[in-house]
Amino acid sequence: MTDTTTRYNFNAFAAECREISRANGFDNPQSISETEKTATKLILIIDEVCEALHEVRKTGDVDAFGEELADVIIRTADLSHDLGIDLDSIIERKMQKNRGRGFRHGAKF
């Protein structure tokens, strides 16, 4: 796309994720640095990925797996909102970049 509008609405979704997270008491203390807040949120994203892996390997429960994937997306959106990242623009650019990549990005496997 060449204009500044995108077909996505991740920024609104991210703002809602942040609002719900704060309302549910998931805000880092003001006493820790921004780097520590970001690192903590990245670890929570990793934790959700691990929970999804558990569902695949141990239970095979597709609904529970889907719920864990949703948690990964929600936590990622929450972090992006905290950092002021414009997900709509970045995802649009990344999708455009991915469209232009070769098969398996040129890997031989």
C-alpha positions in Angstrom: 0.0 0.0 0.0 1.3 3.4 -0.8 -0.9 5.6 1.4 -0.7 6.0 5.2 -3.8 4.0 5.9 -3.7 0.3 6.5 -6.3 -2.5 6.5 -5.3 -3.4 10.0 -6.5 -2.1 13.3 -3.9 -3.4 15.7 -3.3 -0.1 17.3 -6.8 0.0 18.7 -6.5 -3.6 19.7 -3.2 -2.9 21.5 -4.8 0.1 23.4 -7.6 -2.2 24.5 -5.2 -4.9 25.6 -3.2 -2.3 27.7 -6.5 -0.9 29.2 -7.6 -4.4 30.3 -4.2 -5.3 31.6 -4.1 -2.2 33.8 -7.6 -2.7 35.0 -6.7 -6.2 36.1 -3.7 -5.0 38.0 -0.9 -6.0 35.6 1.2 -2.8 35.7 4.8 -2.8 36.6 5.8 -0.8 39.7 7.0 2.7 39.0 10.3 1.8 40.8 11.7 -0.3 38.0 13.3 1.1 34.9 11.7 1.1 31.4 14.2 -1.5 30.3 13.2 -3.8 33.2 9.5 -3.3 32.4 10.1 -4.3 28.8 12.2 -7.3 29.8 9.5 -8.4 32.2 6.9 -8.2 29.5 9.1 -10.1 27.0 9.5 -12.9 29.6 5.7 -13.0 30.0 5.3 -13.4 26.2 7.9 -16.2 26.3 5.9 -17.8 29.1 2.8 -17.8 27.0 4.7 -19.4 24.1 5.9 -22.1 26.6 2.3 -22.6 27.7 1.2 -23.1 24.1 4.0 -25.6 23.6 2.8 -27.5 26.7 -0.7 -27.7 25.2 0.7 -29.1 21.9 3.1 -31.6 23.5 1.1 -32.7 26.6 -2.6 -32.2 26.1 -3.3 -31.9 22.4 -6.2 -29.6 23.3 -6.6 -27.4 20.3 -8.8 -24.9 22.1 -6.4 -24.5 25.0 -3.5 -24.1 22.4 -5.5 -21.4 20.6 -6.1 -19.6 23.9 -2.4 -19.6 24.6 -1.7 -18.2 21.2 -4.2 -15.5 21.9 -2.4 -14.7 25.1 0.9 -14.3 23.1 -0.8 -11.8 20.8 -2.5 -9.9 23.7 0.7 -9.6 25.7 2.7 -8.6 22.6 0.0 -5.9 21.7 0.1 -4.7 25.3 3.9 -4.3 25.2 3.8 -2.5 21.8 1.3 0.0 23.1 3.4 0.7 26.2 6.4 1.4 23.9 4.4 3.6 21.5 4.9 1.2 18.6 2.6 1.8 15.6 1.7 -1.8 14.9 -0.5 -1.0 12.0 2.3 0.7 10.0 5.0 -1.8 11.1 2.9 -4.8 10.3 1.9 -3.4 6.9 5.5 -2.8 6.1 6.6 -6.2 7.3 3.8 -7.9 5.3 4.9 -6.0 2.2 8.5 -7.1 2.8 7.4 -10.7 3.3 5.4 -10.7 0.1 8.7 -9.9 -1.8 10.8 -12.6 -0.2 11.7 -15.7 -2.1 10.5 -19.2 -1.3 11.6 -20.0 2.2 13.6 -16.8 2.1 16.2 -18.6 -0.1 17.0 -21.4 2.5 18.0 -24.7 1.0 16.3 -26.9 3.5 
